[in-house]
Amino acid sequence: MTSERRRGGGGSRGLVATDGTATNGRIPVLKTYKLYIGGAFPRSESGRSYLVSSEDGLPLANAVRGSRKDLRDAVRAAHTAFPGWAAKTAMNRGQVLYRVAELMEGRRDQFAAEVAAAEGLRDARASEVVDRAIDRWVWYAGWADKITQILGSANPVAAPYFNFTIPEPTGIVGVVAPETSSLLGLVSRLAPPLVSGNTVVLLASESRPLPAITLTEVLATSDVPNGVVNVLTGRRKELVPVLAAHVDVDALDTWGVPDELRLETEQLAADDVKRLSRRASTVNEARFDWLDDRASERPEWIAAFLEMKTVWHPIGV
């Protein structure tokens, strides 16, 4: 006997069998999502896509299988957006990012349905995860005008000069999002580089990309400038090495890189001396508790994507 489940998330509602067919005899039309590059939603130049299923195997949608060309386009968009985003005042960046949290709140139910389907969580647990994801975005946004005060300094020197150390954004950051935590982990790794003025090219979870795609729809209707965040979906074994080797990517967050690709990724990143933020080898990505604020709300995750500039200025000039 074929069991039935009620389809959650966006799109049409109705009873759907566990093999993906509708109980009334018709075949449901699954939505094919797009990439998010430069503030637009292009199709992949490859024309490829892949099926995204829920934790229990129910077909949910089709996601674009991004290509090398798509990734290069995303890096180009991030490169174009970087000067304007970095030049904004810290307070303005914080306000822009806080607005994203407000819009996420408006899509809370949709996020909860997608997280529940992707991670196999009960509704109450999925709602808690979404609430914490929104709260975490607010927490990091609040650091926008504080991180310079914490990391910057006026240094004593034995000469008639003022000497200041000032943190500045690194540039374009490639982020490989956590594979298992489709929204909370994603937010926890995406927000830190954005807060300090970097632009981001993000590879969403391969098996659970739908919350990331919904987040791009939030970003597109927010005040975040086009190109500041660019999101690709696809096969990690195809995209991660290309991201790591791209010479215009200045830093790389390898938290979600599969263990079998970690060595190759770090070697490629070392070729042009990228700044690297990586998950400790003792941390199991699938078991990391993203709900633990002490483990996931960390100013040093912001500092990982900052360069420290020291300025000398003659006294009296």
N, C-alpha and C positions, 0 to 999 in steps of 0.2 A: 504493500500500500504506500502511495506517495504522500509524504507529510507536506504540510503547508506552513508558510510563514508570511507575516505581513511585511511588505516592503517598507523600510524606513528611509529617512533622509529626504533629499529633494526629489522632484519629479512626481510622476503619478503614483497613487496609492492603490493597493489591491492585494489580494491573496496570490502568492507566488509559490510554486512547488520548489522543493529543495534542489531540483535539477535545473531551475531557472525558467521553466515554462509556466505560463499563467494557467490557472485552473479552469478558465473558460475556453481553453483551446487555442487561444492566440499566442503568438510569441511576442513577449514584451520588447519594446525598442529601448535599448540601453543608451544612455547619453554618452557621447564621446567628448571628453573635456579637452581643453587646449592648454598650450604653454602660456606663460606670462613673461613677456620680454618687452622692456622699454615702455611699460604702461599699456601694452596692447596684448591681445590674445590670439597669436598666430597659430596656424596649424604647423606641424613639423614639415620641413621640406622633404623629409623622407616618405611622408604619407603613411607611416607605420603607427600602429597602436597595439595595446595589449589589454586583456581582460583583467579587471580588478574584482576580486571576490571578497565576501565577508569572511570573518574568522571561521565560520562553519561551512564555507564553500558556496554560499548563495551569490550568484553574479550580481554585481552592483552597477558597474559602469565600465566604459573603456577609457583608458588613459593613453595619452600620446607617448610614443616611444621616441624620445628625443635623440637627435643625432649630433655628430661633431659640429656640423654647420650651425645647428640651433645653439649649441653651447658657445660657439664663437660669437654669434649674434648677441647672446646674453652678456658676454664679457664686454663687447663693444658698447652696449647700452649702459652698463655699469660704469665704464670708463668715461662716457659722455656726461653722466649724471654726477660723478664724484665731486668736481669742483664746486658746483652749486650747493650740494648737500653739506660738504665740509665747511663751506663758508657761512652757513646759517649760524645764528647765535645758539648757544647751548640751550637757552630757555625756549627758543623757537622749535628746536628739534624735539625737546621734551613735550611741547604742546602738540606737535604733529603726531608723535607716537601715542600720546594719551588719547587722541582722537581715534586712533585705530582701535584701542580698547573699547571705546564707546560704541563703535560700529560692531565689534565682535559681540558685545552684549546684546545688540539688536538681533543677531543671528544665533543666539545661544541655543535655541531648540534644534536648529539645523546642525550646528556643530555637535551637539550631544548625540543626535541620531547617527551621524557619520562616525563619531568616535566609538559608539556602542557597537555598530556593525563591524568596524575595522578591527577593533581590539577584543571583541567578544565580551563586552562588559554589560552588566545590568544597567538599566536606565538611571538609577540613583547614583551609581558609581561613575557612569559616563558624565552625568551632570556635574558631579564634584570635580572631575578632571577638567571640564570646560571652564568652570568657575575659577579654578586655580590657574588655568592658562591665562585667563583675562587678568586676574590679579597679578600674575607674574609679569605680564606685559606692562602693567601700570608700575610695578616695582622697578623694573629696569628703566622705564621712561623717566622716573623720578631721579635717576642718577645722571641724567644728561647735563645738568648744571652743577653737579657736585663732584664728579670724578676728577676734574682738573684741580679742585681745591685739595683733594686727598693726595693726588699723585704729584702735582706741581710743587715747586719749592723755590725759595730765595736762598741762595747758597752763600755762606761766608767765604770770602777770598781775601788774601793778603795783598791787595792791590786796590787802586782807586777806581774800582769798577763795581757795577751791579752785576750779579750773576744769577740768572733765572733758569730753571728747568721747567719746560712746558710740554705737556703731552699733546700729540697731534695724531689724527687718524692715519692708519697705515696706507689705505687706498681701497683696492678692490679685494674683497674677501670671498673666497669660495667656501661654502658651508655644505658639508654632507650631513644631512639631518639624520637623527636617530631612526633606525628602521622600525622599532617596535612601538615607540611612543609617538603616535601620529600627529598629535597637536601640542600637548604639554611639553614634550621633549623638543619638538620643533621650535616652539616659542622660546624655550629656555636657551637655545643655541643661536637663534636668529636675532633676538633683541640685543644681546651684548655688542656685536660689531656695529649695529645701526646707531645705538645710543651715542657713540663717540664720533660719528661722522663718516664712517665707512659706507661703501655701497656693497651689495651682496649679490652673488650668483649662488642660488641654493638648489641642491639636488634633493627632491622630496623623497620620502620613504617609497621604495619600489613597490612593496606589497600593500601599503596602506596610504596612498597619496591623496585621497579625497578631501580630508580636512585641510591639507596644504593648499589644494586647489580652491577650496572655499575661502581660505584666507587671502588668496590673491584677488578674489572678487571684492573682499573687504578693502584691501590695499588700493584697488583701482578706483574705489569711490571715496577714498580718504584724501587727506592733504599730502600724503607721501608723494614726492615728485616722481615722474616717470623715470624708470631706469634705476632707481635707488634699490629696489628689490626685484630680482628676476628669478623665476621659479621654473625648473624643468622637471619633468617626470621621465622615467625610462629605466633602462637596465644599468645598474651600477658598474658592472664589469666593462661596459662600453664607455660610460661617461666619466667615471672617477679618474682614470689615467689621463684623459684629455684635459680635465680641469686642473689636475696636479701639474701637468707639463706646460700649461699656457703661460707664456712669459709676461702677459699683462695682468695676471693674478698675483697680488702682492702678499697674500696670506691665505692660509688654508686651515679650516677646522675639520679635522678628520674623525670626529666623534662617531659618525655613522658608517665609516668605511669598514667593510667586512674584513675579518681577520686575515683571510687569504690574500687580500689586496693591500694590506697595510705596509708591508716592506716595499713593494713596488711604488706605492703612492709617495712614501717618504723619500725614496731615492729620486723620484721625478721632481718632487718639490725642492730637493736640495740642489738640483742642477742650476737653478737661478736664485738660490738662497731665499726661498720664501719663508716668511714667519709662519711657524707651525703651532697649532693648538691641538693637542691630541688627548684622547682618552687614555688614562693609565692602563697598563697591561693587566693590572690586577682587578680592574673594573669590568664586570660583565654587562655589556650594553643591554641585554634582554632583562637583566635583573635589577638594573639601576632604579632606585625609587625616586621618580621625578616629583612625587608629592612631598618629598622631604625638603622643606625650604632651606634648611641649613646646608644641604648638599647642592642645591640648585640655584639659590639666590646668592651669587658670589661676585663681588666687585672685581675680583681678579680675572673673571671671564671677560670683563670689559677691557681690563688692562692688557690682556693678551693681544689685542688688536690696536695697540697704541704705540707710537714711536715717541721717544723722549728727546726733545730738542733743547739744547742749552744755549742761552744767549748771554753774551757779554755786552755791557753798555757802560761807557765812561761816566763817572759821576760828574755832574755839573755841566753836561752837554745836552 
